[in-house]
């Protein structure tokens, strides 16, 4: 890359919609979901390490509950580059703390990138080219750059970014000012957005200079950045819980977007497995020993290869078997897994299922 990048992986999420495979000590980012033997966290590190300053300056911010698992998954990560939150306070606090730490060590001009740990990227070469363009824009302009994903359909589950005027070409890719962010619109609005050709999905990936983002945080989110600077991470439990989108991106005048086309999925729930692995010549996605009769459109997963799942007359379902738990859910209701988890959390009989 033309400019050194300090990539930070946001690895504190729970991924509850992948329960029962995802548990409190084995969150989504520790899972292997794309048919390979690399977890989502490991795959994210694999993508970013070749792009990092000095070839190894990767950072991870995570929660105290799973910090041990992060160390196991990434044994070569420098201990000083692992930031452990005592309590999760969403992405605004994570971005603020990590940016402060990198700025202290490398100065205001350090170019920082933030990347969720649970994304799937198809084209590594195009991903690297896009990050190079984002770093070039961030180095030359007081910019908070976001990567916008070209919408494949009128999703109501993603935030949208409207691109404004073009500001130039970076590494042969066009960059635009951001007109506005819109959180999870209804379907009619999403269809209108797509028809204009001016909207991207909000990927949750950001690139900027340390000094630029810290100045903007002091302006728009002083209730987060000032306590962290004064007291360090000890103040975490008292910080407001806000996403970086709400705390900063919807307020700043320095937001820019690079529309990205490197093949992307945020792996939000079990249906993502079908998007990644379904082929035209198979009726189901099977990551298990499965015997089916008149079964189609199913996603079937089991952690133990000796477990046999037999289905008859099923359509458009997700079946997951992990240890002593089996989940069966219609594909269009996987978002409701979190509601079931709340029921389990309130019943002491099911503690070992969480």
N, C-alpha and C positions, 0 to 999 in steps of 0.2 A: 504494500500500500504506500501511496505517496506520503501520507501522514500517519504517525504512530497512533494506535488506538489502544485505549484501556477498556476492554470489554468487561462489563459487570453482568453476571447472571443473577436474575431475580429468582431465587429458589425456595421461597418460603411458603408457597401455596399448598393446599391440601388435596385438591383434585377430587372432591367428594363424589362427583358424578361418575367416577370410575370405581366406586365401591361395588362389590366387596373386595376387588383386587387391591384398590387403594385403601390403606388403613392409616391410623395416626402415626405409626412408626415406619410405614412404607407408603409415602404419598405418591401421587401420580408421576412426579419427576424421576422417581426411582424405578419406574416400570419400563419394561421392554414391550412396546406396543406396535411396532411396525414390522414385525417378523424377523428382526435382527437380534443379536445378543447384546446390544448396547442400550442402556436406559436412555430416557429422554434427556436427563441431565448430562450423561456422558456424551451423547450425540451433539448436544449444544456446545459443550466444551470442545469436542473434536472440530466443530465448524469454526469456532472463534479463536482457538489457539494459534493457527497459522497467521491470523490477522492481527495478533496482539503485539504491543510494543515489546521489543527485545525477544520476541518469539515465545515468551512464557508469562507475560504480565496479565494473566487472567485473574479476575476477582469474582467472588461469589458472596451474596448476602442471603442469609437464611435464618430460620428460627432455632432457638435453643433446643427445641424438641427433636429436631432431625439433624442437628449439626454433626453428630457422630456418623450418621449415615452419609452425609456429604463427604466427610473425610474418607470414608471407606470407598465411596464411589470415585472420588478424585484424589487418589493418594499422593499425586505429585503437585497438588495445589499448595503454594507457599502458605504456611500457617498465618502469616501476617496479611494475606490477601483474602482471608475468610472472615467476614463480618457476621457476628452472631447476635440477632435481635432477641432480647429477653422476652418480648411480646410483640406479635405481629401487629403493625399499625398501618397496613396497606402500603401502596407503592410510593406515596409522596415522602414518607419518612425514610424509606429505603433509599430513594434517589438522593435525598438531602444528605443523609449520613455518608453514603459511599462517595458522593461528590466532594464532600468536605475532606474525607480521608485522602482521596487521590490528589486533591488540590494542595493539601499540606505537604505531601510527599513530592509532587511533580510540578506544582505551580498552576497559575491561572490558565495557561495555554494548553494544558493536557486535554486531549480530545477523548471524551468518555462516551461509551455506548452502553445502553441498558437493554437487556434481552431476556424475556421470560424463558424459563427452563423447560417449558412443555410444548414448544413449537416444533413442527415438522417442516423441513425445507427440502425441496426436490433438487434444485440446481445450485450446487455449491459454488460453481464458477460465477454464475450470475449474482448470487448472494454476495460474494466477495467484491464483484464489480460495483454493486449498488452501495455497499458499505464504504468503498473507496470514494465514490461520488459524494456520499453524505459527509465523510470526513473532510473532503476538499471544500465543500460548502461551509461546514462548521469552522474550518481554519481561516477562511477568507472573509466571513461575515459573522456578525453577532446574531447567530441563528440557533434555534432549537429545532433540529431536524427530526421529523418523524417519517417512517417508512409506511407508505400507504399501499395496501394490497388491492390490485384490480379486482372488483367484485365479479364473482362467477354467477351469482344469482341474487335476488332481492332479499337478503337475509335480514331478519328482525332481531338477531342475536348479537350483532356487531355494532360498534359505533362507527360513524361515517365522518370523513374529512372532505370538505369542499375545497378544491384547489382554486386559487385566484390567479393573479397575473404571473406569467412565467418570469423568472429572475435570471435565467441563464442555463447553460449546459455544463454539467460536471461529469467528467469521465464518460462523455457522450450520452449522458442521461439528463433529461429536462428536470428542472426543479421549479417549484411554484410556492408562492406565498399561500398560507392557509387563510381561507375566508372564515370558516367556522367549523366547529366540531358539533356533531349531533349524536346523542346517545340513543342507541337501539330504537329506531323508529318503527312505526307500524308498517304493515306490508305495502299499503298504498303509497306511503311516503317513500319507502325503500325503492319501489318500482319507479317512482318519479325521479329519484336520485340517479338511478342507473340510466334512465333515458337521456339525461343531460350529458353523460360522459365526463362529468367534472368531479365525481365523487370516488373516493377510495375507502376501503375498510380500514379502520384503525388497528394496526398490528400490535401496538403496545411496545414498539421498538423505537428508541430515541438516541440521537447522537448530538453532542454539543461540546463546546469548550467549558472547562470547569468554572472559570470566572464568569462566563455568561450565565450559566444556569444558576449559580449561587446568587448573583445579583438579582435575577428575576425572582428567585425564591424569597429573598429578603423583601422584595417589593410586594409580591402577591401572596406569600405564605409565611409571614414572619412568625406566626404561632408554631410553626414546625421547625424552621431552620434556626431561629435564635436559641431556643432551649437546647437543641442538639449541640450547637457550637459552644454554649456556655457550660453545659453539664455532661456532654458526651452521651453515650448510649444508655447510661443509667436512667435518663429521663423518659425513656421509651414508653413505659406504661401510662404516663401522664399526657402523651401526645394525642392530638385528635387523629381519628382514623379516616384518612382521605386518600383517594387515588391521585396519582400525578396528573391525570386528566382534569379532575375537578379542581385540584389545588393550584395548578399552573397552566396547563395547556389551553384551557378554555378562557384564560385571562390574558396571557402574554400576547404582545404584538410582534414577537420574534419567531412565531411558528412558521416553519416551512415544511413542505411535503415532497418526497420523492416517490412517485408511483412505481411500485416494484412488481416485477413479473418473474419471480424465481421459483414459483410453485410453493404454496404455503398452506398450512392448516394449523389451527390452534389447539386441536385435539381436546375439544371441550367436553365430550362425553363419548359413550360407547359407539355412537353412530360414526365417529371419526374413523374407526377401524374399517368400516365398509368403504369409506371414501379412499382410504389408502390401499386396501388390499383386494377389493372386489374385482373380479375379472368377468368378462362377458360369457365365458364358457362354464361358469360354476354358479349354481343357484344360491349358494350361501357363502359366508366367510367363516371358515372353520379353523380355529386354533385349539383344537381338541380332538379326541377320538370320538367321532360322531357317526351314528347310524341313523339315517333319516328316511321316512316314508312320507311322500307328499309334503315335503317341507321346503320352503323357498323364502328368500329374502331374510334369512336368519343370520345373526352374528352369534357364534358359539365359541366359548373360551373356557379352558380348564387349565389349572396350574399343574395338576398331576396327570401325567400321560397314561396312567393306569385307570383313571376315571373314564368311564364310557357314558356318553350322553346319547340317549335314544329319543327321537322325536317322531310324532305321527300327526300329520294334518296341521302343521303350524305355518304361519306366515308373518313376516315382518316382526320378529321378536328378537330380543337379546337374552341369551342364556349364559350365565357366568357361574362357574363352580370354582371356589377357592377354599381349601381346607374343609371346614365343617359348615360352609355357607353356600347356598345356591340362590342366585337372583334370576328371576324370570320377569321380563317387562316388555311391553310393546315398545317398538322403536320410537314412536312419536310421544312417549311419556318418560323418556330417560331423564328429562330435566327434574322430574319429581323424586328422584332418588334421594336428594337432599332432605326432602320432607320425611321420608322413611327413616333416615338417619337421626333426625330429631326425636322420633318416637323411640328408637333404640337407645339413644343417649339418656332418656328419662326412665329407663327400666334397667335396674341393676342386673337382671338376668342376662343381659346382652353385652356386658362390658367387654368381653373378649372378642366381640365381633367388630369393634370400632378401630 
